[in-house]
Amino acid sequence: MRLAEGARESRSKPPSATERYEARVDSHIEELRRDKARLEQEVDRLRADARSLVDQVARQGRDLTRLETAHTAASYFNWLSSVLIVIGGVVVSYATFLHPASQMTIATAALVGLFIGVGVQGYNSWMGTRLEIGKSQPPATETRPHPNPPPSR
């Protein structure tokens, strides 16, 4: 009987200040736990994004290195072929002023220089069309873990 009376009395009394304070603290702790879980999800999403960006930067760095190497080689071959063409043209023109016996030998050597220069130019142009660097790449197929994060409260 006393238990029933004690239960009725405790129900009829308003909660004490300590009980209200404990309830508020418990509510606040639960809210902080929810916020922590949400922030951990956001941190995981940002880590995944950072990893994909680091991979993309590394991939672009390798492509840039290949492109710089190809550009340097093409520049040097372009200069070489231009010099060969100029020298060949000058020597062919100069050969007309020489003795007829040596004209044929000098003109042939100059013609070979011209053909080598033109061949190097043609090879550079052909290799430039075969480079895959700089061509448009298909968009990445992987998606971000959470492309649209939930709105903040």
C-alpha positions as a printed Julia matrix, in Angstrom:
153×3 Matrix{Float64}:
  0.0    0.0      0.0
  2.76   2.37     0.88
  4.4    1.75    -2.48
  1.24   2.73    -4.31
  0.88   5.84    -2.16
  4.57   6.75    -2.78
  4.07   6.35    -6.53
  0.95   8.59    -6.45
  2.78  11.22    -4.45
  5.78  11.23    -6.79
  3.45  11.59    -9.79
  1.59  14.44    -8.28
  4.78  16.35    -7.38
  6.45  18.38   -10.14
  9.98  17.25   -11.02
 12.64  18.72    -8.82
 15.2   21.21   -10.1
 17.84  18.48   -10.11
 15.66  16.17   -12.18
 14.9   18.96   -14.68
 18.58  19.83   -14.9
 19.52  16.16   -15.47
 16.86  15.88   -18.18
 18.23  18.98   -19.93
 21.79  17.67   -19.67
 20.72  14.28   -21.06
 18.91  16.02   -23.91
 21.96  18.16   -24.65
 24.28  15.13   -24.57
 22.02  13.3    -27.03
 22.0   16.31   -29.35
 25.8   16.49   -29.18
 26.03  12.78   -30.05
 23.84  13.33   -33.12
 26.0   16.3    -34.16
 29.15  14.24   -33.67
 27.8   11.43   -35.88
 26.81  13.94   -38.58
 30.22  15.62   -38.44
 32.01  12.26   -38.63
 30.05  11.49   -41.8
 31.04  14.87   -43.23
 34.71  14.29   -42.35
 34.61  10.88   -44.07
 33.09  12.46   -47.18
 35.74  15.2    -47.22
 38.52  12.63   -46.8
 37.21  10.7    -49.79
 37.05  13.94   -51.81
 40.6   14.82   -50.75
 41.87  11.39   -51.82
 40.24  11.73   -55.23
 41.73  15.22   -55.65
 45.2   13.98   -54.69
 44.88  11.17   -57.24
 43.77  13.64   -59.89
 46.7   15.98   -59.14
 49.16  13.07   -59.39
 47.65  11.95   -62.7
 47.81  15.48   -64.11
 51.41  15.84   -62.9
 52.42  12.72   -64.82
 50.6   13.97   -67.92
 52.3   17.36   -67.64
 55.73  15.73   -67.35
 55.06  13.65   -70.48
 53.82  16.71   -72.32
 56.85  18.8    -71.34
 59.2   16.02   -72.48
 57.39  15.66   -75.81
 57.37  19.43   -76.31
 61.11  19.71   -75.59
 61.95  16.91   -78.01
 59.7   18.41   -80.69
 61.33  21.82   -80.25
 64.84  20.41   -80.63
 63.88  18.37   -83.7
 62.14  21.4    -85.17
 65.32  23.48   -84.81
 67.43  20.64   -86.23
 65.22  20.19   -89.27
 65.02  23.95   -89.86
 68.82  24.21   -89.77
 69.18  21.25   -92.15
 66.7   22.79   -94.58
 68.4   26.19   -94.51
 71.89  24.69   -94.92
 70.67  22.45   -97.74
 69.09  25.39   -99.57
 72.21  27.53   -99.18
 74.51  24.73  -100.36
 72.32  23.96  -103.4
 72.35  27.65  -104.33
 76.1   27.87  -103.77
 76.75  24.73  -105.84
 75.78  26.59  -109.01
 78.86  28.78  -108.65
 81.32  25.87  -108.35
 83.16  23.8   -110.92
 80.79  21.55  -112.9
 82.55  18.4   -111.67
 81.87  19.21  -107.99
 78.38  20.67  -108.54
 76.74  17.24  -108.68
 78.38  16.0   -105.46
 77.59  19.15  -103.46
 74.03  19.4   -104.82
 73.39  15.74  -103.95
 74.68  16.25  -100.38
 72.51  19.36  -100.02
 69.48  17.52  -101.39
 70.02  14.74   -98.84
 70.18  17.41   -96.07
 66.94  18.95   -97.34
 65.19  15.58   -97.42
 66.39  14.72   -93.9
 65.1   18.08   -92.61
 61.75  17.65   -94.32
 61.56  14.06   -93.05
 62.21  15.16   -89.46
 59.53  17.87   -89.79
 57.05  15.35   -91.17
 57.86  12.84   -88.42
 57.33  15.52   -85.76
 53.98  16.46   -87.24
 52.89  12.83   -87.46
 53.95  12.1    -83.85
 52.18  15.24   -82.65
 48.88  13.95   -84.01
 49.4   10.65   -82.18
 49.93  12.18   -78.73
 47.11  11.34   -76.37
 48.08  14.1    -73.99
 45.87  17.13   -74.31
 43.02  15.29   -75.97
 39.77  15.51   -74.08
 39.42  12.75   -71.53
 36.05  11.2    -70.74
 34.6   12.44   -67.46
 35.41  10.43   -64.36
 32.89   7.68   -63.68
 33.36   7.57   -59.94
 30.93   9.66   -57.96
 31.47  11.48   -54.75
 30.19   9.61   -51.69
 27.7   12.38   -50.82
 27.37  14.8    -53.74
 24.75  16.9    -51.95
 25.32  17.14   -48.22
 22.24  17.65   -46.05
 21.47  21.27   -45.18
 22.81  22.55   -41.87
 20.44  23.23   -39.05
